[in-house]
Amino acid sequence: LEAASYGATEVCLQAGLAPTATGDTYVELLRAVKRAAPSIHVHAFSPEEIKFGAGLARRSIRDYLTELRDAGLGSLPGTSAEILDDELRKQIAPTRIKSAEWIEVVTTAHEVGIPTTSTMMFGHIESARHRVEHLALLRSIQRRTRGFTEFVPLSFVHEESPLFAKHEVAGVNPGPSGNDVLRLYAIARLMLGADIPNLQASWVKEGLRTAQLLLDAGVNDLGGTLMNESI
């Protein structure tokens, strides 16, 4: 309601995997939002949350996404992708969603009429090859489904990450350098521009000055107004 009162057209809902959640939690949350603000677009639930919710509801991914769509889900954030390479994921997120599961959720969403964003978290332990292979995979999915609305690179925020702060993984970088960020965005525009038309900069992660600079490196979209964010 606060967002709607300020003129927001979309609300984004994401969280962790709540131990108190039930098979109805995400559906009821959507219905509550749409009752409160019927016209607002609900962009909600990472592929990790979709897998989790479908498991709680004992439904297939397709059936669960269809139920969410009918309850008011407008689009899905393509987060929890990190780097879509399972050997690397075993190091940075061994208990989380696998690459094939992420792909299953987003492609099924596209098939049932739910568009998604696409993302990549970079600047931790991945190589340049990991980054390019991730971009190529997103491009191949888009050519098949046409369901990605945008690509959003996400710089690794190391300060509160146990990967870095607690030295859980050797060789973790403290996020990408400024040059890394510029190169990544420019390469993403070159690789994805013909297929994923929108390249979004997260001004909260990059800062306003870098976000301005990225407008000259292929960016045509800036992240929205964040009234609350805690990662």
C-alpha positions in Angstrom: 0.0 0.0 0.0 2.9 2.4 0.8 4.4 1.6 -2.6 1.1 2.1 -4.4 0.6 5.4 -2.6 3.9 6.7 -4.0 2.9 5.7 -7.5 4.9 2.4 -7.8 3.7 0.2 -10.7 5.4 -2.9 -9.5 6.3 -4.6 -6.3 9.1 -7.2 -6.0 8.9 -9.8 -3.3 11.8 -12.1 -2.5 13.0 -13.7 0.7 14.8 -16.7 2.1 13.2 -20.1 2.4 11.1 -19.6 5.5 11.0 -22.7 7.8 7.4 -21.8 8.7 6.2 -21.7 5.1 3.5 -24.1 3.9 2.3 -25.1 0.5 -0.2 -22.2 0.5 2.2 -19.4 1.7 3.2 -18.0 -1.6 -0.2 -18.2 -3.1 -1.8 -16.5 -0.2 0.8 -13.8 -0.2 0.0 -13.0 -3.8 -3.7 -12.9 -3.1 -3.2 -10.5 -0.2 -1.1 -8.2 -2.4 -3.7 -8.2 -5.2 -6.5 -7.6 -2.7 -4.7 -4.6 -1.3 -3.5 -3.1 -4.6 -5.2 -4.8 -7.5 -3.5 -2.8 -10.2 0.1 -3.3 -9.1 2.3 -5.8 -11.0 3.7 -8.5 -8.7 7.3 -9.5 -9.6 8.0 -12.2 -7.1 9.7 -15.4 -6.0 13.1 -16.5 -7.2 13.4 -19.9 -8.9 14.8 -21.2 -5.6 11.6 -20.1 -3.9 9.5 -21.7 -6.6 11.2 -25.0 -6.2 10.8 -24.8 -2.5 7.1 -23.8 -2.7 6.3 -26.5 -5.2 7.9 -29.1 -2.9 5.9 -27.9 0.1 2.7 -28.0 -2.0 3.6 -31.4 -3.5 2.9 -30.0 -6.9 4.9 -30.1 -10.2 6.8 -27.0 -11.1 4.4 -26.4 -14.0 1.2 -26.8 -11.9 2.6 -24.6 -9.1 3.6 -21.8 -11.4 0.2 -22.0 -13.1 -1.5 -21.6 -9.7 0.7 -18.7 -8.8 0.0 -17.0 -12.1 -3.7 -17.4 -11.5 -3.3 -15.9 -8.1 -1.7 -12.7 -9.5 2.0 -13.4 -10.2 3.0 -11.2 -13.1 6.6 -12.1 -13.6 9.5 -13.9 -11.9 12.9 -12.6 -10.9 15.6 -14.7 -12.5 17.7 -14.6 -9.3 19.5 -17.4 -7.6 21.2 -18.1 -10.9 24.6 -17.0 -9.5 26.8 -18.7 -12.1 25.1 -21.6 -13.9 28.0 -24.0 -13.6 27.5 -26.9 -11.1 31.1 -27.4 -10.3 31.5 -23.8 -9.3 28.1 -23.9 -7.5 29.3 -26.8 -5.3 31.9 -24.4 -3.9 29.8 -21.2 -3.4 26.3 -22.7 -2.8 26.4 -26.5 -2.3 23.0 -26.8 -0.8 21.1 -24.5 -3.2 19.2 -24.9 -6.4 21.2 -26.7 -9.2 21.7 -25.2 -12.7 19.2 -27.7 -14.3 16.6 -26.9 -11.7 17.0 -23.1 -12.3 16.6 -23.7 -16.0 13.6 -25.9 -15.5 11.8 -23.2 -13.4 12.5 -20.3 -15.7 11.7 -22.1 -19.0 8.5 -23.6 -17.5 7.5 -20.1 -16.3 8.0 -18.9 -19.9 5.9 -21.8 -21.2 3.0 -20.9 -19.0 3.1 -17.2 -19.8 5.1 -15.8 -16.9 8.1 -13.7 -18.1 11.2 -13.6 -16.1 14.4 -11.6 -15.7 17.8 -13.2 -16.0 20.8 -12.5 -13.8 24.4 -13.4 -13.0 26.3 -12.8 -9.8 29.9 -12.1 -10.6 33.1 -11.0 -8.9 33.6 -13.9 -6.5 35.6 -17.0 -7.7 34.3 -17.4 -11.2 36.6 -17.0 -14.3 36.1 -15.0 -17.4 35.1 -18.3 -19.1 32.4 -19.0 -16.5 30.9 -15.6 -17.2 30.8 -16.0 -21.0 29.4 -19.5 -20.8 26.7 -18.2 -18.4 25.8 -15.5 -20.9 25.8 -18.0 -23.8 23.4 -20.3 -21.8 21.0 -17.4 -21.2 21.1 -16.5 -24.9 20.3 -20.1 -25.9 17.3 -20.2 -23.5 16.1 -16.8 -24.8 16.2 -18.0 -28.4 14.1 -21.0 -27.5 11.5 -19.3 -25.2 11.7 -15.5 -25.7 10.7 -15.2 -22.1 13.5 -13.1 -20.6 12.6 -9.4 -20.3 16.0 -8.2 -19.2 19.5 -9.2 -18.1 20.7 -7.9 -14.7 24.3 -8.4 -13.7 24.7 -8.4 -9.9 28.1 -7.6 -8.4 29.1 -9.8 -5.6 28.7 -8.0 -2.3 31.5 -9.5 -0.2 31.2 -7.6 3.1 28.6 -9.7 4.8 29.1 -12.9 2.7 30.4 -15.9 4.7 32.2 -16.9 1.5 34.5 -14.0 2.1 34.1 -12.9 5.7 34.5 -16.4 7.2 36.9 -17.6 4.5 34.5 -20.5 3.7 36.0 -20.7 0.2 39.6 -20.1 -0.8 40.4 -17.4 -3.3 37.2 -15.4 -3.1 37.5 -11.9 -4.5 36.0 -8.9 -2.7 33.6 -8.2 -5.6 34.5 -7.1 -9.1 36.7 -4.2 -9.9 35.4 -1.1 -11.7 36.9 -2.3 -14.9 35.4 -5.7 -14.4 32.0 -4.2 -14.1 32.4 -2.0 -17.2 33.7 -5.0 -19.3 31.0 -7.3 -18.1 28.2 -4.9 -19.1 29.8 -4.1 -22.5 30.2 -7.8 -23.3 26.7 -8.6 -22.1 25.3 -6.0 -24.5 27.3 -7.4 -27.4 26.4 -11.0 -26.7 22.8 -10.6 -25.6 21.6 -7.4 -27.2 20.0 -9.0 -30.3 18.0 -11.4 -28.1 17.5 -9.8 -24.6 16.9 -6.1 -25.4 17.1 -4.7 -21.9 20.4 -4.6 -19.9 19.8 -3.3 -16.3 22.3 -1.8 -13.9 21.7 -2.1 -10.2 22.4 1.4 -9.1 22.2 0.3 -5.4 25.1 -2.2 -6.0 27.2 0.0 -8.4 26.5 3.4 -7.0 24.9 6.3 -8.9 28.1 7.5 -10.7 29.0 4.1 -12.0 25.4 3.5 -13.0 25.6 6.7 -15.0 28.9 5.5 -16.6 27.3 2.2 -17.5 24.7 4.0 -19.6 27.6 4.4 -22.1 28.5 0.7 -21.9 25.3 -0.8 -23.1 22.9 -0.2 -20.2 19.4 1.1 -21.1 17.6 0.3 -17.9 18.2 1.1 -14.2 16.9 -0.8 -11.2 13.8 0.7 -9.6 13.2 2.6 -6.4 14.1 0.4 -3.5 12.1 1.2 -0.4 13.7 -1.7 1.5 16.5 -4.1 0.6 18.5 -6.4 2.9 20.7 -9.1 1.4 
